[in-house]
Amino acid sequence: MKRIFFLLMILFLSGCAGTVQTARYQSPANPEFRKAYIISTENSQYIHFKFGKITPFGYLPPEDDPAEESEVIGNTDEVIKQELEKHGIRSVIGKKGDVPEGFDFIVQYSDTWRWDFKKILDKLEIAFISPDGENLIAKSTFNIYKNKELHNFPSPEKEVPKMIRELLNK
């Protein structure tokens, strides 16, 4: 019995972070990227917490309600900026609608959050777009695992570095 409990605790505490999928639309990724314009999101999406059901057969997680628009959660734009700069790409954070000039590419992102003892990242999409805003260069998407109860409290600080490496093909 102790072994089973111990094994379940290890699985619960180690959990799963989620998956990152990246697609490139221009091949190969441009190694000449030197300057990026990051469009800071105007809002985040938020999935409100719901209790599941405990049955004799185990815990049944609830179906999620659709995400709702919320004020910006976290500092995703700053984390993206820091990660790009670690790869030698100077970055500026701006607003949607501004017309950036002199940049090699534009970075757009959208984030969805949920609550589990604190706000955690449920989904994050980061897209690299051509300077004219016309062509998608690459896109990376993080999704928390389907069994959202087992996770390692994903955050931009944990997921963005992996996504930027894949977007830059490094």
Buried (B, 14 or more C-beta within 10 A) or exposed (E): EEEEEEEEEEEEEEBBBBEBEBEBBEEEBBEEBEBBBBBBBEEBBBBEEEEEEEEEEEEEEEEEEEBEEBEEBBBBBBBBBBBBEEBEBEBEBBEEEEEBEEBBBBBBBBBBBBEEEEBBBBBBBBBBBBBEEEEBBBBBBBBBBEEBEBBBEBBBBBBBBBBBBBBBEE
